Amino acid sequence: MTDTFNWTKAYDSAHATFPGWRRTPIIGITGNFGDKGCELAEGYYQSVIDAGATPVVLPPTEDLDALTTMLESIDALILSGGGDINPLYLGEEPLPALHSINPRRDKCELLLTRLAADRQIPILGICRGCQMLAAALGGTLWQDIPSPTVKHSQDLDRSYASHTVSISEGSLLHDIFGTDSIAVNSFHHQAVRDAGPHLRVTATAADGVIEAIESNQHKSIIGVQWHPECFGLRGDTSMKPLFQWLTAQAQSYADARRLHSRILTLDSHCDTPMFFDQDIHFERRDPRILMDLHKMHEGGLDACIMVAYLPQGQLSEESYAKALAYADDRLERVRQLAADNADTLGIARTPAQLYSLKAEGRHAIMLGIENGYAIGRDIRLLDHFAKQGIVYITLCHNGNNDICGSARPREGESICGITDFGRQVIGRMNELGIMVDLSHASEQSFYDALDISTVPIVCSHSSSRALCDHPRNLTDDQLRALARRGGVAQATFYSGFLRNDGKASIIDAVEHIRHMVDVAGIEHVGIGSDFDGDGGVPGLASAAEMINLTRQLLAKHFSPADLSLLWGGNFLRVMTQVQAESKNAQ
């Protein structure tokens, strides 16, 4: 039979699609290393193509540079099926029922899976890949399923189902298939024993064997114990929704990454300097802190404002001296941190410097002080801190000080507003171009400061009191008043400020942002995580997960222009105005 393929016509057609072209998401699929080298069954790549994405094969390798480049190049990951996982890598001795293992894959894929999860890349694990997900993310496996009553290794053709699984209502899998039970194929004797701390079980066989797991932190991670890619080879589309889900997640991830590459992303409040006494490694992925260079890169975060946080102490000269020394020490350590990592990190004082650092491919830190207690009663210290490049001072913390009343006064303290000394402080801050931050301040202090300041004020890490009744949050009236004066409120991620029961997640953070935007307007809301203070909730547990917030907001129909404002545009507008007014005053 003559091959009728017209390659010239196909060539012309490919070029005709170029104008206005938007690339389809790229899904990496781990290859199986066999006798003939790196192999991949047809069902995997064809299922990806049929779902509207572009498949690429990821060969097994332990080369860290190659693994990193692979992950930087894909929008989603499929962990494919294959042989048993070496129990030695999971701290176990092999049982007699263990089948053949593939040493070329295990170490690579354990690392690849963990790194992909760190980067928030959407993941679909299939059969062995489901087990790999659990193993890499803290779960455990059965080397051989104990006493099964369902046949889990069928003799039937792979493209036909052999048993059913029950799906948990409210799970991603239930949303995808829209049913409580589906028929699946089955080719395994190993299985997930415990899903671990980051995943939850969402489907089981009739004998209780775990058939599916997914993220318990609102992330795009699913593992299935069956082989959905086999069904499509004979025209059965029952499993296509799973690959369409992964393609949609890959597109969402790609869109968010492209957006972050174009806009400046700023987190207006983190307390990482509190940990500097623990010899942290900011240049590495340090598990003791929520903000470091690796996490900033993984989450697509360009810049953060690191504060010297001071708990409220005694109103005495001795305590003031200690507070000043501590603030100076923290700020100097931040500067030294930047100097030690000058190829990837810089200190910025102005918005223009932030944009320059982004253009150079470097992350940025701005400096702040949390609690005006650092100046005691000496207003001249504002000039001292201005020379160090401070961009804002939070006027108080928990407890009243000489500047103003706190939203949470200590026992025996009254609820009050800005003091006479505080009026002088705000006036001098205006003259020096230091933003006035009213997070932690009482309502009276807030309204007093609005009246006193000649330039807009900010709340660097405060959420909505209408959604969570906490005195640290802002009422709708405060949000509207702040907006009328051109200020900005930065939603924060401390669980206690997001939900009254303290059981918050990224979903609650998004709801606070949406409500604050509805009340104050898109031009007056931003993001201030409070990482390494009290901030961090499931789905937004560190700087590495900031990309998840963008994906959630895009899904809620916030536009790229909206995201540019929320991710720093609004805050930097106020900073620019405050610094410009300072220059005019001089």
C-alpha positions, 0 to 999 in steps of 0.5 A, a space after each residue: 500500500 502506498 504511503 499517502 503522507 504529504 510531508 510538504 503539506 504538513 510542513 506548510 501547515 505547521 508554519 501556518 499555525 505560527 502567528 499568534 501561536 501559544 505553546 501547549 504545556 509540556 509534560 515530562 514522563 519518566 522513562 523506563 530503563 530496560 534492555 534496549 535503553 530508555 523506553 516508554 510505552 505508547 499509551 503514556 505519550 499518546 494520552 498526553 497528546 490526546 489531552 492537548 499537551 506535549 510529551 517529553 521523555 525524562 531519562 533516568 539520571 543522577 546528574 543534578 544539573 540535568 535533573 534541574 534543567 529537566 524540571 525547569 523545562 516542564 509544566 507537569 510530571 508523569 511518574 510512569 510504571 515499572 519494576 519494584 522500588 528498592 526497599 533499601 532506599 526506604 530503610 527496609 530489607 527486601 522480602 522474599 516476594 520482592 520482584 525485580 528492581 531497577 537501580 537505574 531509576 529509583 534514586 533518580 526518581 526519588 530525587 526528581 519527585 521531591 524536587 518537582 514537589 518543591 517546585 510545585 510542579 503538577 504530578 501524576 503518578 501511575 502504578 509504580 509512580 503512585 508508590 514513588 510519590 508516597 515514598 518520596 513524600 514521606 509515606 511507606 509501601 507494601 513490598 508485597 500486598 498482605 493477604 489480598 482478596 482482589 486480584 491485583 495483577 490481572 491476566 486480562 489484556 491491559 486495556 480492559 478493566 478487571 476490578 473496581 475502586 471506591 473514590 472518596 467524595 470531595 477528592 480531586 479524583 471524585 471531581 475528575 470522574 464525577 463518580 463514587 466508583 470506577 472500573 480499573 485495570 491492575 498490574 502490581 503486587 506492591 502498593 502504598 501502605 501509608 500515604 504520609 504527611 503530605 498526601 491522603 488516600 482517595 480511592 481503595 479496592 474492595 480489599 482495602 488496598 490503596 488505589 489512589 492518593 492526592 495532595 492534602 494541601 490543595 496542590 496538583 498531585 495525584 497518584 493512581 495505582 492502575 494504568 489509565 494510559 492503557 485504555 485509550 489504545 483501543 479507543 476507550 476514553 474513560 480515563 481521558 479526564 485524568 490526563 485532561 486534568 493534568 494538562 489543565 494543571 500544567 497550563 495553569 502552572 505554565 501561565 503562572 510561571 510566565 506571569 512571574 517572569 514578567 512582573 515583580 513579585 514582592 512579599 512585604 513582610 518576613 521575619 527570617 532575621 529572627 533565626 540568624 542566631 541559629 546559623 541558618 543557610 539562606 543560600 541553601 534550601 534550609 528546612 528551618 526557615 520558610 524564606 531562603 534563596 532556593 524557596 524564593 526561586 522555586 516559588 517565583 518570588 523576586 523580593 521580600 522585606 526582611 524586618 528586624 522584629 522586636 518584641 515589646 519590652 519595658 519602657 526604660 532606658 536600659 531596655 531601649 539600648 538593648 532594643 537598638 543594639 538588637 535591631 542594628 545587629 539584625 540589619 547588619 546580618 541581613 546586609 552581610 547575608 546579601 554580601 555573601 551571596 552577591 551573585 544571586 542577591 542584593 539589597 534594595 532601597 527603592 522600587 527602581 533598584 528592585 527592578 534592576 536586580 530582577 533584570 540582573 537575575 538576582 533576588 532582592 531584600 528590602 529592610 524594615 523594622 517591626 516595632 518602633 520600640 527600636 527608637 525608644 524615645 529618641 526621634 534622632 534614631 529615625 535618621 540612623 535607621 533611614 541611613 541604613 535603608 529602612 523602607 518602613 517601620 511598624 509603629 508597634 507590636 503586641 503591647 503599647 509603646 511610646 509611639 502608639 497603642 497596640 491592637 493587643 495591649 498587654 495586661 494593665 495597658 489601656 487601649 489608646 492611639 498615637 501619642 504626642 511623641 508618635 505624632 513627631 515620629 510620623 512627621 519625621 518618617 514622612 520627611 525621611 521617606 520611611 513608610 508608616 506601617 500600622 499592622 499591629 496598631 489599635 484602631 484608634 492608632 490607625 485612624 490617628 495615623 491616617 490623619 497625621 501622615 501627609 502621605 499614604 500609610 501601609 499595613 504590611 501584614 494584616 488580613 480581613 476582620 470581617 472574615 476572621 474576627 481578630 484585633 490584628 485584622 482590618 475592619 471593612 471601614 478601615 480598609 475603605 479609609 485606607 483606600 481613600 487615603 491611597 494606602 495599601 493593606 497586605 494580606 497575611 498567611 498566619 492561620 489565626 488571622 485567616 480563620 477563627 478556628 485556626 484551621 486555615 489553608 491557601 483557600 482562606 488566604 485567597 478568600 481574604 484577598 478577594 474580600 479585601 479587594 472587593 472592599 478596598 479596590 484592586 489598587 489597595 491590596 497586596 501580599 505580606 506573608 509573615 513567613 518565619 513569624 507566624 505565617 504559613 498555611 497548607 498550600 502556602 507553607 513557605 516562599 516555595 509555594 507562592 506560585 500556588 497563590 498566583 495559580 489560585 488567583 488566576 483560577 478566581 479570574 484575577 487578571 495578569 494586570 490585577 496580579 501585577 498590582 497585588 504582587 507588589 505594584 500597589 505597595 511599590 506605588 506607595 513606596 514611590 510616593 513616600 520616597 518622592 515626597 521626602 525628596 520634595 521636602 528636602 
